[in-house]
Amino acid sequence: MGNFATSQQIRGFIFLVFGLGFFGAFFYAAVISKLMAPSHNPVISAIQRDRYYCFLVPLSLPILVVAVYFHWLNMKLFKHA
């Protein structure tokens, strides 16, 4: 194999870069844009006025907890069946 990266390592690196990019964009839209001064750019101004993404993640957390619990419960039932 040598010093060359495998295709799985390259694919993993690409996923990591895209994940960090999407996290950065979401964090900007949800938090940072609200703390900045009003902008004259129509796209940034629309992001600053938006309230959907500020509440999306906090309100999704209870549903995520329930989904993870049901997944764990189903795995336990399957394992001991």
LOGUVEX-743014 format. One line per 8 residues: number of its first residue (from 1); their letters; for each residue x, y, z negated of N, C-alpha, C. Coordinates in nm, 4 decimals, decimal comma, m for minus. Layout:
N
NUM> a> X/Y/Z/X/Y/Z/X/Y/Z | ...
//
This chain:
81
1> mgnfatsq> 0,0821/m0,1189/0,0000/0,0000/0,0000/0,0000/0,0867/0,1256/0,0000 | 0,1942/0,1284/m0,0722/0,2828/0,2438/m0,0710/0,2246/0,3628/m0,1443 | 0,2617/0,4790/m0,0953/0,2182/0,6032/m0,1575/0,0915/0,6604/m0,0937 | 0,0345/0,5905/0,0016/m0,0838/0,6404/0,0705/m0,2089/0,6146/m0,0117 | m0,2986/0,7111/m0,0100/m0,4252/0,6969/m0,0828/m0,5178/0,6070/m0,0020 | m0,5916/0,5243/m0,0716/m0,6876/0,4384/m0,0043/m0,8124/0,5178/0,0307 | m0,8960/0,4601/0,1145/m1,0180/0,5302/0,1540/m1,1113/0,5488/0,0347 | m1,1079/0,4575/m0,0610/m1,1917/0,4733/m0,1801/m1,1447/0,5902/m0,2654
9> qirgfifl> m1,0140/0,6097/m0,2741/m0,9625/0,7225/m0,3510/m0,9962/0,8546/m0,2827 | m0,9883/0,8558/m0,1507/m1,0225/0,9777/m0,0766/m1,1709/1,0073/m0,0916 | m1,2545/0,9046/m0,0809/m1,3990/0,9230/m0,0968/m1,4315/0,9723/m0,2379 | m1,3644/0,9172/m0,3378/m1,3855/0,9628/m0,4752/m1,3454/1,1078/m0,4942 | m1,2339/1,1463/m0,4320/m1,1898/1,2852/m0,4408/m1,2906/1,3779/m0,3735 | m1,3456/1,3364/m0,2599/m1,4457/1,4174/m0,1904/m1,5708/1,4326/m0,2764 | m1,6165/1,3241/m0,3383/m1,7321/1,3326/m0,4275/m1,7048/1,4265/m0,5445 | m1,5849/1,4193/m0,5987/m1,5485/1,5054/m0,7103/m1,5499/1,6523/m0,6691
17> vfglgffg> m1,4948/1,6832/m0,5527/m1,4913/1,8213/m0,5048/m1,6334/1,8731/m0,4798 | m1,7180/1,7918/m0,4133/m1,8553/1,8346/m0,3893/m1,9326/1,8509/m0,5202 | m1,9136/1,7618/m0,6147/m1,9817/1,7732/m0,7434/m1,9419/1,8995/m0,8176 | m1,8132/1,9289/m0,8183/m1,7684/2,0516/m0,8839/m1,8192/2,1753/m0,8109 | m1,8255/2,1696/m0,6791/m1,8779/2,2823/m0,6018/m2,0252/2,3077/m0,6308 | m2,1051/2,1995/m0,6335/m2,2475/2,2154/m0,6641/m2,2683/2,2618/m0,8076 | m2,1871/2,2120/m0,9009/m2,1978/2,2584/m1,0391/m2,1654/2,4074/m1,0485 | m2,0617/2,4504/m0,9785/m2,0254/2,5920/m0,9791/m2,1353/2,6792/m0,9220
25> affyaavi> m2,1959/2,6347/m0,8122/m2,3048/2,7115/m0,7512/m2,4254/2,7175/m0,8438 | m2,4603/2,6057/m0,9068/m2,5731/2,6061/m0,9996/m2,5440/2,6935/m1,1209 | m2,4236/2,6826/m1,1753/m2,3883/2,7619/m1,2932/m2,3928/2,9115/m1,2607 | m2,3488/2,9472/m1,1401/m2,3578/3,0874/m1,0994/m2,5037/3,1315/m1,0893 | m2,5871/3,0490/m1,0253/m2,7274/3,0855/m1,0062/m2,8035/3,0899/m1,1378 | m2,7699/3,0016/m1,2313/m2,8466/2,9912/m1,3550/m2,7970/3,0843/m1,4646 | m2,6673/3,1128/m1,4694/m2,6133/3,1869/m1,5840/m2,5411/3,3151/m1,5425 | m2,4401/3,3007/m1,4591/m2,3520/3,4136/m1,4312/m2,4252/3,5263/m1,3589
33> sklmapsh> m2,5110/3,4923/m1,2622/m2,5796/3,5978/m1,1863/m2,6713/3,6816/m1,2744 | m2,7211/3,6243/m1,3820/m2,8086/3,7000/m1,4722/m2,7302/3,8012/m1,5555 | m2,6010/3,7790/m1,5733/m2,5181/3,8677/m1,6541/m2,4538/3,9791/m1,5732 | m2,4587/3,9678/m1,4399/m2,3943/4,0667/m1,3536/m2,4867/4,1860/m1,3295 | m2,4268/4,2954/m1,2863/m2,5039/4,4149/m1,2512/m2,5864/4,3860/m1,1261 | m2,7002/4,4550/m1,1084/m2,7822/4,4328/m0,9880/m2,7022/4,4567/m0,8604 | m2,7274/4,3731/m0,7612/m2,6534/4,3790/m0,6362/m2,7401/4,4338/m0,5244 | m2,6750/4,4918/m0,4238/m2,7459/4,5419/m0,3064/m2,7534/4,4365/m0,1967
41> npvisaiq> m2,6830/4,3261/m0,2146/m2,6891/4,2147/m0,1197/m2,8215/4,1422/m0,1405 | m2,9036/4,1221/m0,0353/m3,0358/4,0606/m0,0554/m3,0301/3,9166/m0,1063 | m2,9293/3,8396/m0,0666/m2,9194/3,6997/m0,1123/m2,8839/3,6949/m0,2599 | m2,7839/3,7713/m0,3002/m2,7430/3,7727/m0,4414/m2,8537/3,8344/m0,5271 | m2,9209/3,9351/m0,4762/m3,0312/3,9959/m0,5504/m3,1446/3,8957/m0,5722 | m3,1742/3,8146/m0,4703/m3,2779/3,7114/m0,4854/m3,2374/3,6076/m0,5886 | m3,1093/3,5709/m0,5908/m3,0609/3,4748/m0,6908/m3,0719/3,5349/m0,8302 | m3,0412/3,6628/m0,8435/m3,0486/3,7280/m0,9746/m3,1917/3,7376/m1,0258
49> rdryycfl> m3,2888/3,7559/m0,9373/m3,4283/3,7682/m0,9798/m3,4953/3,6333/m1,0022 | m3,4346/3,5260/m0,9543/m3,4964/3,3939/m0,9632/m3,4951/3,3441/m1,1076 | m3,6044/3,2826/m1,1514/m3,6137/3,2279/m1,2867/m3,6298/3,0757/m1,2868 | m3,6418/3,0148/m1,1702/m3,6673/2,8711/m1,1617/m3,5509/2,7893/m1,2171 | m3,4280/2,8156/m1,1715/m3,3140/2,7346/m1,2095/m3,2703/2,7583/m1,3531 | m3,3079/2,8726/m1,4103/m3,2748/2,8967/m1,5517/m3,3482/2,7990/m1,6429 | m3,4674/2,7579/m1,6011/m3,5489/2,6700/m1,6841/m3,5491/2,5249/m1,6366 | m3,4960/2,4977/m1,5176/m3,5012/2,3632/m1,4609/m3,4279/2,2613/m1,5463
57> vplslpil> m3,3041/2,2854/m1,5800/m3,2244/2,1877/m1,6548/m3,2735/2,1720/m1,7981 | m3,2962/2,2811/m1,8744/m3,3431/2,2603/m2,0113/m3,4768/2,1864/m2,0190 | m3,5662/2,2120/m1,9233/m3,6947/2,1444/m1,9266/m3,6877/2,0021/m1,8714 | m3,5818/1,9697/m1,7987/m3,5646/1,8341/m1,7459/m3,4990/1,7400/m1,8468 | m3,4335/1,7939/m1,9476/m3,3623/1,7094/m2,0441/m3,4534/1,6126/m2,1201 | m3,5729/1,6527/m2,1686/m3,6583/1,5542/m2,2363/m3,6997/1,4394/m2,1446 | m3,7279/1,4682/m2,0187/m3,7644/1,3631/m1,9245/m3,6456/1,2716/m1,9005 | m3,5261/1,3273/m1,8952/m3,4055/1,2466/m1,8771/m3,3848/1,1530/m1,9954
65> vvavyfhw> m3,4077/1,2011/m2,1162/m3,3931/1,1169/m2,2352/m3,4922/1,0006/m2,2307 | m3,6152/1,0267/m2,1921/m3,7157/0,9206/m2,1814/m3,6769/0,8211/m2,0729 | m3,6292/0,8684/m1,9600/m3,5893/0,7792/m1,8509/m3,4716/0,6912/m1,8922 | m3,3736/0,7476/m1,9620/m3,2587/0,6684/m2,0069/m3,3032/0,5650/m2,1099 | m3,3942/0,6017/m2,1994/m3,4440/0,5066/m2,2977/m3,5157/0,3896/m2,2298 | m3,6029/0,4186/m2,1324/m3,6732/0,3109/m2,0630/m3,5772/0,2239/m1,9829 | m3,4727/0,2837/m1,9275/m3,3728/0,2036/m1,8563/m3,3030/0,1088/m1,9542 | m3,2632/0,1604/m2,0697/m3,1979/0,0764/m2,1703/m3,2924/m0,0344/m2,2172
73> lnmklfkh> m3,4183/m0,0012/m2,2409/m3,5156/m0,1002/m2,2864/m3,5347/m0,2098/m2,1821 | m3,5462/m0,1738/m2,0555/m3,5633/m0,2732/m1,9508/m3,4409/m0,3623/m1,9373 | m3,3218/m0,3058/m1,9545/m3,2008/m0,3887/m1,9488/m3,1973/m0,4862/m2,0666 | m3,2388/m0,4431/m2,1843/m3,2434/m0,5333/m2,2996/m3,3445/m0,6447/m2,2777 | m3,4627/m0,6103/m2,2272/m3,5649/m0,7120/m2,2015/m3,5181/m0,8104/m2,0947 | m3,4505/m0,7635/m1,9912/m3,4003/m0,8504/m1,8866/m3,2901/m0,9420/m1,9395 | m3,2028/m0,8874/m2,0240/m3,0908/m0,9661/m2,0776/m3,1388/m1,0771/m2,1696 | m3,2435/m1,0529/m2,2474/m3,2899/m1,1512/m2,3455/m3,4121/m1,2287/m2,2979
81> a> m3,4449/m1,2202/m2,1712/m3,5617/m1,2920/m2,1202/m3,5315/m1,4403/m2,0993
//
